[in-house]
Amino acid sequence: METARSPRPAAGLSFRTATDADVPALVALVESAYRGDASRAGWTTEADLLGGQRTDPEGVSAVVNAEDGRMVVAERDGELIACCQLERRRGDVGEPVAYFGMFAVRPGLQGAGVGKAVLAEAERLVAAEWGAREMHMTVIAVREELIAWYERRGYARTGRMAPFPYGDERFGIPRRPDLEFELLVKPLGG
């Protein structure tokens, strides 16, 4: 299925684990998907909610080099176009789960199936390689359109909230006082 936004939806994607050499491109990708005017080309922008940065080289490098996780990149024709963070965690009763974060798709390619393909690959990978029984993620609770997108892919709202890190500009400068994160969860496999 082709869209006006992208002549080649998710076709031709390849996935790999990020390396230190990818850090500058990953920072630029994440920033372009969430902050500033460039992010408004896609639908995942947080520019109306948050100013400042979304991440920085130190934060991305920490994810790339994490002992209990990895940063997955999606490429098309050798060009980095999407990414996500995966982290091994334990659920409420100690079962293996995975955390999904730092998800970004180049704004001009959003809405063309790339994000759906990256999410599916992330779910496949953590179930097959880590034995994860659930995927967890946190989303800013006022991001109703984004949460609805995840719900259509099997994620459920839990009502479990975590505070936004107000005052820590490494995560952005809030433009409103009511930001908090909600935990979304999806069971994986059998």
C-alpha positions in Angstrom: 0.0 0.0 0.0 1.5 3.3 -1.0 0.8 6.7 0.5 1.4 10.2 -0.8 3.9 10.7 2.0 6.3 8.0 0.9 6.5 6.2 -2.4 8.1 3.2 -0.7 6.4 2.4 2.7 8.2 -0.1 4.9 9.6 -2.1 2.0 13.3 -2.6 1.9 14.0 -2.1 5.6 17.0 -3.8 7.3 17.6 -3.8 11.0 20.8 -3.9 13.0 22.2 -3.0 16.5 23.5 0.5 16.7 27.2 1.3 17.3 29.0 4.3 18.7 29.5 5.5 15.1 25.7 5.9 14.8 25.3 8.2 17.8 25.4 11.6 16.0 22.9 10.4 13.4 20.7 8.9 16.1 20.6 12.1 18.1 19.7 14.0 14.9 17.0 11.5 14.1 15.4 11.6 17.5 15.5 15.4 17.7 14.0 15.7 14.2 11.1 13.4 15.1 10.1 15.1 18.4 11.4 18.7 18.7 11.3 22.0 16.8 9.7 23.0 13.5 11.3 20.1 11.6 9.3 17.6 13.7 6.0 19.1 12.6 6.5 17.4 9.2 5.5 14.2 11.0 2.7 13.4 13.4 4.8 12.3 16.4 6.0 15.8 17.3 6.1 16.9 20.9 6.9 20.5 19.9 3.7 21.9 21.4 4.3 20.1 24.7 8.0 20.5 25.1 10.8 22.8 24.0 14.5 22.2 24.3 16.2 18.9 23.5 14.7 15.4 23.5 18.1 13.7 24.0 21.8 14.3 23.7 24.9 12.4 22.6 25.6 11.2 26.1 22.0 9.8 26.6 22.1 8.0 23.2 25.6 6.7 23.8 24.4 5.3 27.2 21.6 3.4 25.4 23.9 2.2 22.6 26.3 0.8 25.2 23.8 -0.5 27.8 24.6 -3.9 29.2 21.0 -4.9 29.4 19.7 -3.5 26.2 20.4 -2.2 22.7 19.5 0.5 20.2 18.0 -1.0 17.1 18.3 1.0 13.8 16.2 0.6 10.7 17.9 1.4 7.4 16.8 1.6 3.8 19.5 1.5 1.1 22.1 2.0 3.9 20.4 5.2 5.2 19.3 5.3 8.9 15.6 6.2 8.9 14.3 4.9 12.3 15.4 3.6 15.7 14.2 2.3 19.0 15.7 1.4 22.4 15.1 -2.0 23.8 16.0 -2.8 27.5 15.7 -6.1 29.4 13.6 -5.7 32.6 11.7 -7.8 35.1 7.9 -7.5 35.5 5.9 -7.3 38.7 6.4 -10.9 39.6 10.0 -11.3 38.2 9.0 -12.5 34.7 11.2 -11.3 31.7 9.8 -8.2 30.0 11.3 -5.6 27.7 11.1 -1.8 27.7 10.6 0.0 24.3 11.7 3.6 24.1 13.6 6.3 22.2 11.4 5.4 19.2 11.9 7.7 16.2 11.0 7.6 12.5 12.2 10.3 10.1 9.3 12.8 10.0 8.8 12.6 6.2 8.4 8.9 6.4 5.9 8.8 9.2 2.5 7.4 8.3 4.0 5.1 5.7 4.3 1.9 7.8 8.0 2.3 8.9 7.1 2.7 12.5 4.7 -0.3 12.4 7.5 -2.4 10.9 10.1 -1.2 13.5 7.7 -2.0 16.4 6.9 -5.4 15.0 10.7 -6.2 14.7 11.3 -5.0 18.2 8.6 -7.2 19.6 9.8 -10.2 17.6 13.4 -9.6 18.7 12.7 -9.3 22.5 10.4 -12.4 22.5 12.8 -14.6 20.5 16.2 -13.5 21.9 15.3 -12.5 25.5 12.2 -14.5 26.2 10.3 -11.4 27.0 6.6 -12.0 27.8 5.6 -8.4 27.6 6.7 -5.2 26.0 6.4 -2.1 28.3 6.7 1.6 27.3 5.8 4.9 28.7 4.1 7.6 26.8 3.2 11.2 27.8 -0.4 10.7 28.9 -1.8 13.7 27.0 -0.6 12.2 23.7 -4.0 10.7 22.9 -3.3 10.2 19.1 0.0 8.4 19.8 -1.5 6.2 22.5 -4.4 5.3 20.2 -1.8 4.2 17.6 -0.2 1.9 20.1 -3.6 0.6 21.2 -4.3 -0.4 17.6 -1.1 -2.5 17.8 -2.2 -4.4 20.9 -0.9 -2.1 23.7 -3.1 -1.4 26.7 -3.2 1.6 29.0 -2.5 0.6 32.6 -3.4 3.8 34.4 0.0 3.5 36.1 1.5 7.0 35.9 5.1 8.3 36.5 5.9 12.0 36.9 7.6 14.0 34.1 11.1 15.0 35.1 10.3 18.8 35.5 13.4 20.8 36.0 15.7 18.3 34.2 16.3 20.0 30.8 17.9 16.9 29.4 14.4 15.7 28.7 13.0 19.0 27.4 11.5 22.2 28.7 7.7 21.6 29.4 5.3 24.0 27.9 2.5 22.9 30.3 2.2 21.8 33.9 0.2 18.6 33.5 2.7 16.2 31.9 3.1 12.7 33.2 3.9 9.3 31.7 1.5 6.4 31.4 2.7 2.8 31.3 1.5 0.9 28.2 1.8 -2.9 28.1 1.4 -5.6 25.4 1.7 -9.4 26.0 4.1 -11.1 23.6 3.6 -14.5 22.1 2.4 -17.5 24.2 
